[in-house]
Amino acid sequence: MRRLFVVLFGRGSTGRSYLSGETLTKPFQVVTARLIIREWHDLDDPEGVLAAMFQSPRYARFIDDRPGEEIRADTREKARLLLDACRSPVGANYAVVLRASVPARQSIIGQCGIFPADRPDERSIGFGIAEAYWGNGYALEVARALIDHCFTQVSPRVTAVLADTHRENLAAQRVLLRCGMALQLTAHDERVVGRRTRAEHIPTS
Ligand SMILES: CC(C)(COP(=O)(O)OP(=O)(O)OC[C@H]1O[C@@H](n2cnc3c(N)ncnc32)[C@H](O)[C@@H]1OP(=O)(O)O)[C@@H](O)C(=O)NCCC(=O)NCCS
């Protein structure tokens, strides 16, 4: 299986396909119990925020740095590359913001995204939470919201949502499992792919 596009790696979207006639809702925003998932604003300093996140060795532990394949966005330049690589007709990289933060100084605690998958009727998601905020269920909240968004807002023709991760990234796999994804080890590069189909999906709203 060809590798899936996931946000934390920021692989190029060349060759990915999407449903014809599909349009994105602009601006993208999803609100959950504790979070707002939204497009980056220039004032956020997305490159600076991403670079700081990726500079944590524990955060970047499972992210290989292979330009064109995976981007460890630990510099502003690489963060820009990641943001550009994530932009596609079906989505982009988004900021994860704590709802409880003061609007004028919003706390960005993570990043995530929706991307094309190998099949036009499937979507891939990715997510990462800044290390200081780990263990609070935020990644689960983001992943569930993205899956729900793909099935209920993107297109009724989206049949499955996927995510992939390093085979040793057990925390990410736990999040995917708790989202109801079935996990499978890929044959070629030993990554773990999670997959949830529309038939399995229970809308959250
Ligand atoms: C993976 C990641 C997103 C998890 O973020 P988080 O907000 O801490 O995740 P949550 O709190 O929602 O849930 C983490 C789950 O993994 C479990 N977990 C954490 N570390 C673990 C480990 N080493 N082994 C197994 N499970 C682990 C937690 O117990 C929790 O499961 P539970 O709710 O059943 O107890 C975060 O570690 C991260 O951003 N890592 C770097 C980027 C990345 O790897 N992204 C994954 C993309 S697929």
PDBQT file of the ligand as one rigid body, heavy atoms in Angstrom, charges set to zero:
ROOT
HETATM    1  C1  LIG A 301       0.232  10.680  19.732  1.00  0.00    +0.000 C 
HETATM    2  C2  LIG A 301      -0.238  11.995  20.329  1.00  0.00    +0.000 C 
HETATM    3  C3  LIG A 301      -0.989  12.780  19.266  1.00  0.00    +0.000 C 
HETATM    4  C4  LIG A 301      -1.182  11.690  21.501  1.00  0.00    +0.000 C 
HETATM    5  O1  LIG A 301      -1.666  12.940  22.012  1.00  0.00    +0.000 OA
HETATM    6  P1  LIG A 301      -2.435  13.026  23.400  1.00  0.00    +0.000 P 
HETATM    7  O2  LIG A 301      -3.247  14.274  23.402  1.00  0.00    +0.000 OA
HETATM    8  O3  LIG A 301      -1.508  12.802  24.521  1.00  0.00    +0.000 OA
HETATM    9  O4  LIG A 301      -3.404  11.762  23.249  1.00  0.00    +0.000 OA
HETATM   10  P2  LIG A 301      -4.657  11.377  24.164  1.00  0.00    +0.000 P 
HETATM   11  O5  LIG A 301      -4.464  11.961  25.523  1.00  0.00    +0.000 OA
HETATM   12  O6  LIG A 301      -5.906  11.700  23.421  1.00  0.00    +0.000 OA
HETATM   13  O7  LIG A 301      -4.559   9.779  24.203  1.00  0.00    +0.000 OA
HETATM   14  C5  LIG A 301      -3.332   9.110  24.244  1.00  0.00    +0.000 C 
HETATM   15  C6  LIG A 301      -3.618   7.643  24.494  1.00  0.00    +0.000 C 
HETATM   16  O8  LIG A 301      -2.416   6.905  24.299  1.00  0.00    +0.000 OA
HETATM   17  C7  LIG A 301      -2.057   6.265  25.498  1.00  0.00    +0.000 C 
HETATM   18  N1  LIG A 301      -0.614   6.262  25.547  1.00  0.00    +0.000 N 
HETATM   19  C8  LIG A 301       0.217   7.295  25.784  1.00  0.00    +0.000 A 
HETATM   20  N2  LIG A 301       1.485   6.896  25.712  1.00  0.00    +0.000 NA
HETATM   21  C9  LIG A 301       1.442   5.587  25.386  1.00  0.00    +0.000 A 
HETATM   22  C10 LIG A 301       2.429   4.593  25.159  1.00  0.00    +0.000 A 
HETATM   23  N3  LIG A 301       3.736   4.873  25.228  1.00  0.00    +0.000 N 
HETATM   24  N4  LIG A 301       2.029   3.341  24.860  1.00  0.00    +0.000 NA
HETATM   25  C11 LIG A 301       0.729   3.041  24.766  1.00  0.00    +0.000 A 
HETATM   26  N5  LIG A 301      -0.264   3.938  24.967  1.00  0.00    +0.000 NA
HETATM   27  C12 LIG A 301       0.113   5.181  25.275  1.00  0.00    +0.000 A 
HETATM   28  C13 LIG A 301      -2.705   7.061  26.605  1.00  0.00    +0.000 C 
HETATM   29  O9  LIG A 301      -2.859   6.303  27.791  1.00  0.00    +0.000 OA
HETATM   30  C14 LIG A 301      -4.041   7.384  25.942  1.00  0.00    +0.000 C 
HETATM   31  O10 LIG A 301      -4.901   6.280  25.918  1.00  0.00    +0.000 OA
HETATM   32  P3  LIG A 301      -6.117   6.186  26.977  1.00  0.00    +0.000 P 
HETATM   33  O11 LIG A 301      -6.930   7.431  26.792  1.00  0.00    +0.000 OA
HETATM   34  O12 LIG A 301      -6.844   4.941  26.607  1.00  0.00    +0.000 OA
HETATM   35  O13 LIG A 301      -5.482   6.137  28.336  1.00  0.00    +0.000 OA
HETATM   36  C15 LIG A 301       0.945  12.832  20.874  1.00  0.00    +0.000 C 
HETATM   37  O14 LIG A 301       1.771  12.001  21.622  1.00  0.00    +0.000 OA
HETATM   38  C16 LIG A 301       1.750  13.508  19.770  1.00  0.00    +0.000 C 
HETATM   39  O15 LIG A 301       1.408  14.588  19.319  1.00  0.00    +0.000 OA
HETATM   40  N6  LIG A 301       2.852  12.873  19.338  1.00  0.00    +0.000 N 
HETATM   41  C17 LIG A 301       3.710  13.439  18.273  1.00  0.00    +0.000 C 
HETATM   42  C18 LIG A 301       2.988  13.480  16.933  1.00  0.00    +0.000 C 
HETATM   43  C19 LIG A 301       2.370  12.143  16.594  1.00  0.00    +0.000 C 
HETATM   44  O16 LIG A 301       2.972  11.102  16.804  1.00  0.00    +0.000 OA
HETATM   45  N7  LIG A 301       1.137  12.151  16.039  1.00  0.00    +0.000 N 
HETATM   46  C20 LIG A 301       0.417  10.938  15.676  1.00  0.00    +0.000 C 
HETATM   47  C21 LIG A 301      -0.054  10.990  14.291  1.00  0.00    +0.000 C 
HETATM   48  S1  LIG A 301      -0.939   9.524  13.748  1.00  0.00    +0.000 SA
ENDROOT
TORSDOF 0
